[in-house]
C-alpha cells in the first residue's frame, strides 16, 4: 500500500490520525472565517462572543476569573470588556463579596445580542460541518467540547489563541 493511498481522503480507507492536525486546522480555519463573518457586528467578534457567552451562561465571579476561564491575558480582556461595555452589552459591578473586585454582568441588551449571535453561530457551524449528517455534527461538537475541557483541566494555562495559531500555521501551505 502506498503512502499516498494511506492518507488520501478519496479512498475511504485511509489511516486514521495521519492528518489529524491538518483536519483540525481546516475545520478551525473555516469555523473562524464563518463565525467572524457572522459576528462582525459584535465588538471583537468571536472573542467578544465568548466573553459574553461565559458572562451569561456561567457563574464566573470576577473579571480575573473570566480571564482565567477563557485563558485571555488580563490586559487584553480589559480592552474587550471596555468595548462590550461601551456597546451596552455588559457592565462592571462591584462584587458584593469583595468590594475590591468587579463582576462582569450582561445587560438585557447583551443577553438579547448573545441570543441572536448564538443563532448566527449555530448556522455558521452547521455550514462548516455541512458535510456531516446532523447526528455526526452534534457528536463532533460534543467530543470537541469534552476534549477542550479535558485539556483545560489538565493544563489550565493553555492559551487557545496560541494553540489555534500553531494549528493554523501547521495547516498553511508552505510558501
N, C-alpha and C positions, 0 to 999 in steps of 0.2 A: 504494500500500500504506500503510495507516495505521500510526502508531507503535504502537498497541495490538496490532495483528496481529504486528508485528515482535518483540515481547517476550512474547507470550502463550505460556505453557508448554503450552497445549492444542492449538496448531496443528501442532506438529511441524516447522514450517518457520521458526521464529524465528531471528533473527540471533544467531549465536554471540558470546559475550563481553559482550553488552549488560548482563546481570545477573550477571556473574562474582562480584563481591563479595557480592551477596545470596546467591548459590548457596553460596559458601564459608561465609558466615555461618550459613546454615540447616544445612548439614552439620555445621559445628563446634558449633553450639548443641545439636543433637540428640546429637552424639557426647559432648559434655560432660555432658549430663543422663544419658545412658545409662551412660557409663563411671563417672561419680561414684557412681551407684547401685550399680554392680557392684563398686566398690572401697570401699564405705562402711566395711568392717572394717579397711582398711589405713590406718595413720597418714598423714594429709594426702592421702588419696585419690589422684587421678591424679598429683599432684606426687611423693608418696612412691613410687608405682608407677614413674614414670620414673627416679627416683634408683636404686631397687632394680634396675631393668632394666639401667641403664648399669653399675652395680657388678657385676652378674652376667655380662653379655654383652660388655662392652667392657673394654679394658685402660686404665683411667683411673688414673694413678699416685697422685694425691693428692686431698685434699678441694678444694684450689684448682683443680685441673684438672677436677674434677667440676663445680664451679660454672661454669667457663668452658664446658665441653661443653654443659651444659644451659641456659646463659645465665640462671642464677639468682643473685641477689645473695648474696654470701658470708654475710652475717649471717642472711638468711632460711634459707639452706641449713643453717646450723649448727643452727637450731631443728628443722628437719625431721629432720636426722640424729640429733639428740638423741632425738627421739621414736621414730624407727626403731630406734635402739639400745636404748632403754628397752623396746621391744616384743620385743627379742631377735632382730631381723631382720638387723641389721648390727653390726659392731664396728669400732672405730678401732684400728689397729695402727701401730706405728712403722714407717716406711718404712726398709727395710734399706739403701737407697742414701743416705738423708738422714734422720738421726735427729731433725731438727727438724720434719720433715713427717709427716703422718698419712695412711695409706692407709685407705680405707673398704672393708671386706671383708664380703661376705654370709656369714651363718651358715648352717648346714644348714637351720635353721628358715626363714630368709629365702629360701633357694633354693626350698624347698617352697612357701612362701607366694607367691612370684613365679610358680611354675609354675601354681598354682591361679588366681592373678589373671590370668595370660595367657589361660587358658581362658575366664574370665568376660569379659575384654575382647574377645576374638575373637568370642564370642557376641553381645556388645553391638554390636560393629562390624558384624557380619552383619545384625543387626536394623536398624541405622541405614542400611545400604546395601541393605536388603532389596528395594528397587525395581529393583535391578540384577541381571542374571544373574551367577552366580559368577565367570565369567572377567572380566567388567567390574569386579566388586568388586576382584579381585586386581590388575587393571590400574590402577584408581583408587588403591589403596593404594600400589602401586609408584611410580606417577607422582607422587603427593603426597610420598612419602618422598624421591624424587630431587629434586623441586623444593625441598623444605626443606633438604636437604643442600647444594644449589647456593646457596641464599640464605645459609646459614651460612658457606660457603666464601668467598663474595663480601663478606659483611658479618658477620663473626663476632660483633659486638656486638649484633646484632638480638635484642631481648628478645621472646621468643614471647608472654609474658603481655601485653605492651603491644600487640603485633600482634593477638592474639586479641581483646583488649578493643576495639581500633579496629574490627575486622571486625564484632563483635557490636553495637557502638554504631551503626555504619552500617546494619546489618540491622534494628535495632529500629525499630518503627513510631513515627512522630512523635506526640508527645502534645499 
